[in-house]
Amino acid sequence: MAGEWIKMDKTLRDKPEVQVLAELLAVAPPTVVGYLHLFWSKADDHARHGVVTLCHAKTVDDWVGVVGFADALSRIGWLRIDPVKQLISIPKWDRHNGNSAKIRALAAERQRRARARHASRTERDGGVTVPSQKAVTREEKRRSTSPPLPPAGGSGGPEAQKVNGHVNGQREAREAPMAKLRDALVPKVPRAWWASEATAKAAGIALGIGDGRMGESRDEFHQRIRDAIAERKAPRDEVQ
């Protein structure tokens, strides 16, 4: 199927090069579009990366059935003729011709059709996006793998208690490393924080109130520490 069609631009008729070709060949632009279709179809059959060997200007004229067509293409830069090497080359061949261009064109068409189908489905559903089957499948899988809850008002039978114990054990196993990390990072409030100025400052820093204000008395600083301990219920332990 790849060799049975070629890619052509819908705006080809209005391109300046086509208008020049029409003047050089003394024909209408739509006729030039037909000539180009014949030329590119033949080139698609014989060209390799835009090059056709053992080919002359007369060969191109014979493809289209118009004398002077190859020379006109050469004058607008759409064809290069090398009579010494007996070959022709088509500039920018891979942009619009060849298998790579066809693959890109097919991919773009598939995307366009997919967007059109999605827009049509959204409009038909009143602007509400219908959840995909994959999302529904994931939700059903999550529900099917979730452990059953015990009956309301009780802990359930032995099987339910076993499931709950397993779930709680998994939760504790996940939270234990985080608790250890918090204990390691959060400063401890010294147990006897009032014993010295150093321990009082360490307690203030651990509680987030600083190590004392300028002009603040010892009693005032200690009272702020007590208030912070009472408010935050900070854990007290030996100084690390």
N, C-alpha and C positions, 0 to 999 in steps of 0.2 A: 504493500500500500504506500510505502514512503516514496516510491518513484513515480506514483501516478498523479501527483499534484505538485504545484509550486506555490510559493507565497508571493502575493502581489498586494501592494498598498492601494487602499480604496481611493486615496487622493492622488494616484499616479497621473491621471489626466490633467490635473492642475499644476503639476510641477513645471518650473521654468524650462528644464531640459526637454520635456516633452513638447512644449511650445516651440522651442528652437528646432527640434527634429521635424515637427510638422512643417515649418517654413523651409527647411533644407530639402525635404522630400516632396514639398508641394501637395500635402494631403492634410486632412482634418486631424485634430488631436485624438479623437476616438480611434481613428485608423492606426495611428502610431501605437496606441495601447495594444491593439491587436498584433501589430508587428513585434512589439516587445514580448508579448506572450509567446509567440512562436519561437523567437530567439532564445528566451530564457528556458523554455521547455526543452529545446534541443541541447542547450548548454548543460542543463541539469542531467541529461542522459550521458554526455560525453566529458564534461569538465571534471578535473580532479584539483580540488582547492582553487577553483576558478581558472584553471589553465587547460586549454584544449590543444594537444599536440597534433602535428600533421594537419594543420588547419590554416586556411588563407582567408583573405577578405572575400574572395569569390565564394568560398564555402558558406560563409555567413549570409551572403546575399542569396545563395540558393536555399538556405534554410527558410528564409522569409519570403523569397520570391520577388525581391525588390533589388534592382541594381543600384548600388551606391549606399545601401543601408549600413554596411560595415563602416564605410568611410564617414558617414554621418555620426554614427555612434562614437567613432574615434575622435571626432571634432568636439564633441561635448564631454569627453572624458569618461565615457561609460564602456570603452573598449580600447585595448591596446593590441596592435598588430605588429608582429615581428616576422617579416618575410624571410630574414636570414635563417632564423631558427625554425621557421615554418610552424609557428604557434600563435595563438591568441590568448590573452588573459583578460579577465573581467575584474576591475578594481572592486574592493570591498565585497567580494563574493560571499563570504561567510556571514555577512550582516543580514542578508535577505535570502540567500540561496544555500543549497547544500543541506545535508542532514542535520547539522547543528542548528541552523536557522529554523528548520521544520520542527525540531524538538522544542525549541523555545516558543514557537508559534502555537504548538499543540498545548504546551503547559499553560500559556497565557489564556488560551480559549477555555481550558478546563477550570481555571480560576475564575474566569468571567462567568461561566455557567454556574459554578458553585455559589458565587455571590448573588447571582440572580435568583437561584433557588432559595437561598437563605432569606433574601429580601421578600420574595413572594410568600414564603411560609410565615415570616414575621407579620406581614401585612394581613394575611389571612387569619392569623390568630389574634388580631387586634393589637399588634404591637408588643405582645407578650412573647418573650423568647422561650421556646419549648426546651426543657432540659434534655440533654443528650442521653442516649441509652447508656453510654459509659458512666455518666454521673449517677444515673439510677442504679446501675449494677454495683457501683462502689458503695452507695448508701445501703443497698440490700445486703451486701457482703459485711459491712460494718455491723448491721443489726444482727445478722446471723451469727457473727463471731463474738458478740458481746455476751457476758455471762448473765443468766436470768436473775432478776431481783427477787428477794424473798417476799412472801405475802405481807400485806400491810398489817401492822399490829403485832407482828411476831418475827422471830428470827428464821422461821421456815424449818423444814425438816433437816435431817442429817446431811443430805446432799447439798442443800442450799447453804448450810453452815460451812461445809467443806469448800464450796465455791467462793463464799465470802472471805473465808480465811486465806484462800489462795490469792484473791485480789488484794486483800489488805497486806499480805506478805510482799507482794510485788510492789505495792505503793511504798511500803517502808524501805524496801531495798533500793528504790529509786531516790527516796528523799534522804537516806542516811548519808551518802557522799556530800550532798549539798549542805546538810547540817554541819558536818565536819569542816567544810570549807568556810561556812559562816563563822564557826567558832574560831577558826584560825585567823580570819581577816578582821573580825570585830574586836576592838580593844576591850579588855576586861577591866571592870571597876575593882580596885583593890579592896580586899575585905576590910581592913582597918585603914580606910582612906584618911581618917582624921588624925592618924598618928604623927604625921610629919607634913611639912610643907610640900615635899616631893610627892608623897602619896596623894595629897589633896589635889595637886595639879594634875597628876595622872588620872584621878577620878574625873576631874572637870573635862579633860580632853576626851576621855572615853564616853562621857555623857554628852559631848558636843557643845558644852558651854564655855570652853576655853580654860586657860590656866589662871584666870583672875583678871579683874579689871583694874585699870589705873586708879589709884586712890581708894580701892575697895579694902575694907578691913578683913581680918581673918575670919571673924564671926559672920560677916555678910557673905563671904565666899562659901563658907561651910553651909550656910542656910540655903544658898542657891543649889548646892550639891544635893542637900536633903530633898529640896523641892523637886529637882530633876529625877532623883531616884524614885520618889513617890509617884511622880507623873508617868514616867516611862517604865517603871518596874524593871529596871536594868538588872541583868544577872551580876551578882558579886562573887568574885573569886580571888584567888591569890594573884599578885602581880606576876605577869609572865616574864 
